[in-house]
Structures are given as structure tokens and as C-alpha cells.
Amino acid sequence: MKKSIYAAFAATLMASTAAFAADEVKIGFVTTLTTPAGVLGKDMVDAVNLAMEHIGGEMGGKKVNLIVEDDGFKPETGKQKTDKLVKQDDVDFVAGFIWSHVLLASRKSALDGGKFLISSNAGPSPLAGNLCHKNFFSTSWQNDQTPMAMGEVLNQNGVKSVYIMAPNYAAGKNMVAGVERTFKGEIKGKDFTKWGKDAQLDFSAELAKAKASGAEGIFAFYPGKAGGAFIKQYQQAGLQGTVPLYTVFTVDAIALPKLQKANFEGVLGSQMTQFWDPSLDNPQNKKFVSTFKEKYGRYPSFYAAQSYDTIFLIKSAVDAVKGDTSNMDGMRTAMEKADFPSVRGKFTYGNNHMPIQNFYLREVVKDADGVWTTKVVKTVYENHQDVYAKDCKM
């Protein structure tokens, strides 16, 4: 008799626990919060927290439980944290991921665990192509696209030769592949530098090689702290005005305050390509940029913009199924519509769940208060789809 009572009590407890868990939407967010790269992760988390404020912390009539994990800039740590989110926390969505190598290492943990995986930044080519998955979505871009747009700009500017520099990891290789795919001129040389927790930050030897190569320009991809170091050394090497610099994901809202503080005015007027800019004229972007600046005292970066969009993408899915997160088919169908207010304006998803969107040429300028930021110069691509979508069998 006692066993029956205990069994009934245990069953009731389990049912009430499950019901309690079902009353919230769980989102795991993996990013880098330590090491010098933590500045990028902080921008992402700040944007996610702002988005949570803007939606009142609710989706589909349920409270949102946001669990943030630090990958430490290491693929193995990212996988461990993803395993925790899937197995221990039993989240509904795993999102975030700055780095392509961390996302690739964590992919199976999330997808094989039956969770939605949403990249708020990394866009490695395999996930857009033969490793695409019905439960993987991106709120950013495929790595090759932004440098492809820069390659087009180089052609339009009549540049005949470039020297290429990028870090030696998945995204760096994709960036180089992208610019090489569209640039019609000569590649005078190419350097892949050490990346990771002890990333190379001294580029003097590579810049000397670039200068000696006779190239008409330098194409570089260096995100985060490496970007600021690269820009300073480029100017200190006396290359400004003699060998023009063309970058992607290097001069951004993360680097510009430090460059302005150091009075590196040579960066003013420099140009880069990207899918988003704080000056984009749509209601969601205006609200995002103005409230971010008001709350945090700085311009948001594209890392922040994509992370902000991540929360609204998830909300569109949970709202569509009225909070029933067990209805994965319904949530997937809703996300495929991209029917949410995005900071980039209206866009669509391709068959591989990568955004089909515009890419712009942007220029570093001073705003009305003298703060260095960027503005859109022109549209390079309209509704651009990545080249790997053809390899996706969905």
C-alpha cells in the first residue's frame, strides 16, 4: 500500500515538474565571454538582454528562461556547454556562436539532441551546404557572402591586385574563398595567421611582405581585438595612402571607439561591406540602435544586431504555436517564413535556412556628436543567396 502511495506521489511530482518546465521557453545562448574576444560576446549578450526587455521577457504567453554559457573561445568547451544545455537544461533552442570552428564542434550535440540550433554569427560553408539541417537557422550570413561583395567593390574600383591576410580557421578560409570568387584581379600573396586563444597580434612581417609584393591593395579579415591591432599596425607601417586597405568584419563598432581614442584618423573614410548598418532606415533598426545607445552608451555592432534578431526569430516561432514548444514542425514552418521585424529590414530564407538579403558598401564617418560610426554608401548585392545552397538537399 505504501509503495502505491509513494509511486502515486512520485508520478504527481514528476507531472507537476514537467508542467512547470513547460510553462517557460528555454533558450541557451553560447558565446565567448572570457579571453580578449569576450568583448564580442558581451555585445551579443547586451543585445539579447535588450531584446528580452523589448518583448517583455515572454513568448507565446510563456516566460523566457535565458541561459548564457561561455565557450572560452574553444571548440571543445563550446561543445561541452552545448551538451549541458541540451542534456541538463533541456533547452528548446541553442543559439549564439561567434566562431565557425566552435559552431561546427557543437552542431551535432544540438541537432542530434533534437533542438533548434540558431547561429547568431558564425556561417561556415558546410552548414550552408552538405551539412544543412532542417533544425538549423542563421540570423547572420554565410561566411563567403560579405567578402564576395567586397570582391565586387574591388572590381568596381578598378583594383588590379591585392595581398590577402586572414586568420587560419574555418571563417578565415571562407572569407578568403569569398573574395577570390568574385575579385577578377591578381592575388599577389596570401597569409593565414595563427588564431585561437593565443591568436597572433603582431602583423609586422606580413605587412612588410604585402608592401614588398607591389599589390595595389590589402584585403584583410580580422575580427575583435585582432582587428584593432591590425588597423593600428597598418597605419604605423606607413601603408596608409600608399596601399589601400579593404576589410570585412575588421572595422566595426567594436574597434572604432578604440581607434578613435587612439586618434587613428586614417580609418575615417575607409570602406567595408556588410549586410547591416546602424543607419538602415526601418522601424526595428531605429528602435534597436537608439535604445542600445541609450542603455549601453555606445553603438551596437553587427554581432549585437544579429543577436537581437535571434530573439525575435525565436519569438516568431513560439508565438506561432502559442507556446507549445513540442510542436517543432509548427515552429520550423514559422521560422522559414522569416516573418518577424528584423533590423536588416525584410528578408527571406533560402532552402538551407541562410538569409537571402542585401549587402552594402559602408564607410566610416563621424556622427553629429563626433562619434565614429558607419553609414551605407550603396547597395552591392540585392537579395543575395550564398553559393552553397545548391549543395543543401533539404
N, C-alpha and C positions, 0 to 999 in steps of 0.2 A: 504493500500500500504506500509506504514511504517513498519507494523508488518511483512509483507512478506520480506522486505529488511533486517530487524533485524533477522528474522528467518534464512534467507539465510546466513547472515554474521555469525550467531552463528554456523550453520551447517558447514560452511567453517572453522571456528576457531577450532571446535571440530575435524574435519577431519585432519587439519594440525597438531594439538596437538597429535593426535593418530599416525600420520605418523612420527612425531618427536620421540615419545616414541618408535616406532617400529624400529627406527634407532639405538637403543642401546640394549645391552643384560644386564639385571639387575640381579645381584647376591646379595642376602642378606646373611651375614655371622654372625652367633650368637656365641659368645664365652664369656669367663669370662675375663674382663679387670681390674676389681677392686677387692678388698679383697686380701689377700696373694696369692690366687690361680691365680691372674692376670698374674703371670709370665708365666703360661702355655698358656694363651690366647695371650700374647704378642708374644710368639714363633710361634704360629699358624698364627697370622696376619702378622708377619715378613715374613713367608714363602709364604703366599698368595700374599703379595706385590712383593716378588721376582719372583713368578710365573707370575704375571701380567707383570713385566718387560720382562721376557723371552718370552712372547707371544706378546709383543708389545702392550698390552692393547686391543687386538682385537680378536674376534672370529667370524667366518662365515662372514667376511667382515664388521663387525659392532664393534663399540666401546663398551667396557665393563664398566658398571656403578656398582662399588662395594660399597655396603652399609654395614658397620660393626656396630653391636649392642652388647652391654654389658648385659649379663644376670644376673650379680651381684651374681652369684653362687646360684641363687634362681629359683626353678621351675616356680613359679608364674610370676616372672619377665621375664624369658625366653619365656613363653607363650605370655605375653604382647608384647614383642619385635617381636615375630614371627607374631602375629596378625597385628602389624604395617607394617611389611614387606609385608605381603600378601594383606592387605586391603588398606593401604595408599600408599605404594611404588609400589605395583603391580609388585613385582619381578618375574622373571622366575624360579629362583632356590633359595631355602633356604638351606644353608649349615652351617657347623661348628659343634658346640655342643661337649663340653668336657664331660659333665656329663650325665649318663644314666637317672637320675631322671628328669633332665631338658629336655632332648630329648623326653622322654615319655610324659611329660606335654605339649610339643609343637607339638607333632606329628599330632594331629587332625587339628590344626589350619592350618598347611601347606598342608596336604594331602586333607582335605575336601575343602580347598581353591583352589584346582586344580593345585597345584605347585609340582615340583620335590623337594624332601627332601633328602639331602645327608649328612650322618653323616661322619664327618672328624675324629671322635674319638670314641664316645660312641657306645657300641654294646650290648644293653640289649637283653636278650633272647626272650622276646615277639615279638620284631620286626624281629627277625630271624625266628620265628615260626608262631604262630597262628595270629599274628598281622602284618604279612608281607604284603607288598602293592606293586603294580606294579610300583608306582612312588617313592618308597624309594630305595636308594642305599647306600652302605657303601664304604669308601676308607680305612677302617681300618681292623676290625676283629670283630668276635662275642666274647663277654667278656670271655666266658669259655675257648676259644681255647689256649690262652697263658699259663694259669695255667695248662691246660691239658698237654701241652708239658713239663712243669716243673715237673708234677707228673711222667711222663715217665723218666725224668732225675733222679729223686729221686730213682726210681726203679733200674735204671742202675747203680747208685752209691751205691746200697746196703743199703740205709737208711731204717730202720725198723720202725721208729716212728717220728712223728713231732707234734709240737704245732703250732696252726694256729691263726693268727691275721689279721684282716681286718676292714675297716670302715663299719659302719652299714647303707648301702644304696644299691641300686639295683646292681651296679657294684661290690661292695664288696661281696655281696652274690653270684653273678655269679662266681667271682674269686675262692671263696671257693668251690663252687659246681664243678668247673672245676678240681681243684687239687684233690678233693675227688673222682672224677670219674675215675681217672687213677692211683692214688697212691695206692699201694697194702698193705702198712704197717698200723700201728696203729695211730689213732689220739688221742694224749694224752690230748688235751684240745683245747678250741676254744674261742676266744674273739672277739666280734664285738664292736668296739668303736664308740663314738659319732662323727658324721660327719655334714658337712654343714658350714655355715658362722662362727660358733663358734666351729669348729672341735677340738676334743681332741688332744693335742700335748704332753701330759705327759704320757708316757707309762711305767713308773717305776713299777707300780703294776702288769701290765700284763707280763712284762719281768721277774719279780720275780716269778710269777706263772709258766711261761714257764720253768725257771731254775729248779724250785722245782718239776716239772712234770716228770723229768727224760727223756724227749724226746731227741732223737738223733739230732734233728734239729728244726729250726723255719721256717715256711713258712709265709711270710708277703706280703701284698699288701697295700702300702701307697703312692699315687701319690702326686706330688707337694711338697709344704712346709712340709707336714707331713712326707714325705719320708726322707728328710734330718734330721728332728728331730728324727725320729725313728732310723736311722743308727747311729747317734751320741750317743743316749741313749743306744743302743745295745752294743756299744763299751765301753761306760762308766760303764755299768753294769758288765763288766768283762766276757761277754759271748763269745767274740771272741776267737776262738781256743778251746773252750770247747763245745759250742752248735752252730754248723754251721748254717749260715743264708742263706735261699733260697728265692729269691724275684721275683716278677713281677711288672713292672711299678713303681718301687721304686728307684732303682739306674739307673739314666739316665743322659742325657746331661743337664738337669735342675739342678739336685742335685750334679753332680760331681764337677763343679767348686767351689761350696761352701765347699764340703768335702775336696777338695784339699787345698783350702785356710786355712781350719782349721787343715790341716795336719793329717787327719784321714786315715793313710796309710793302715789300716786294710781292707779298701774297695778294694784295689788292689788285683786282682786275684779272686774276688768274681764273681759269675756267675748268670745269669738270662736268661730267654727265651723271644724271641720276633720274629716277622715276618720280621723285618728290622734292618739294622745296617749301620752306615756310611761307613763301609768298603766293602759293597757289590759291586762287580765288574761288573757294567753295565754302559753304557754311560750316561744315565739320572741321575743316582745316583752320579756319579763322578762330573757331572756338578753342580748338586744341592748342594752337600756338599762343593765343592770348592768355589762356588760363594757365598753361605751362609756365610762361614767362612770369606771370603774376605769382604763382605758387613757389617756383624754384629760383627765380631771378636770373634766368638765362634762356637762350633759345634752345628748343629741342633739337636733337639730331635725328637723322633718318632712323637710327636704331629705336629711338623713342616713338617716332611716328608709326613704325611697323608694329611695335608692341601695343600701342594704343589701339590700332586696328585689330589686333589679335583678339582683344576682349570683345570688341563689337561683332567680330565674325562669330565667336563662340556664342554670344548673346543671341544672334540671329538664329542659330541652330536650336538653342534651348527654348527660346520663345516659340519657335515653330511647332515644337512638340509639347508645348505647355508644361515644360519642366520634367517631362518623362524621359530622363537620360538613358533609359534602357532601350528607347526607340532609336537605335543608331541609324537605321535606314532613313528615317524621317529627318534626323539631324544632318546626315550626309547630303540629302537632297536639298535641304535648305542652304547649306554652305556652298554647294555647287552653283547656286543662283547668284552668289555674291551680292545679296540684297540687304546691304547694311550701309550706313553712312561712313564712307571711307575718307580719310584725309587726302587721298590722291584724287578724289572725285570718282565718278562711275567707272567701273572696270568689269571685266568678265574673267571667268576661269577657263583654262584650256582643259583638254581631256586628261592631262596629268595633274590637274589641280594647282598649276602655277598660274599666277596672274597674267592676263593679256592686257597690257597697259601702255601708256605713253612714257617716253624717255626724253628728258630735256637737257639742253646745254645751260649750265648755271655759271654765274660769275660772282666772285667775292666783291662785296660793296660795303659801304658804311650806311647804316640806317639813319633815321632822323636824329637819333641821340648819339651818333658817332660810334655805335657798336658795330663791329664787323660781323657780317652775315652774308647771305647769298640771295640772288634773285634769278629768275628764269630769263634767259636771253632768247631762246627759241625752242621749238619742238623738233627733236631729231627723228624720233620714231613715233608713229601713231599706232595704238593697238598692236604692240609688238608681241609676238609669241616666240618662246625660246626654241632653239633648233633641235632640242632633244625630245620634244613632244611626239615626234614621229616614231620614236623608239618605245613609247609607252603603249602597252597593249590593252589598257582599260577601254 
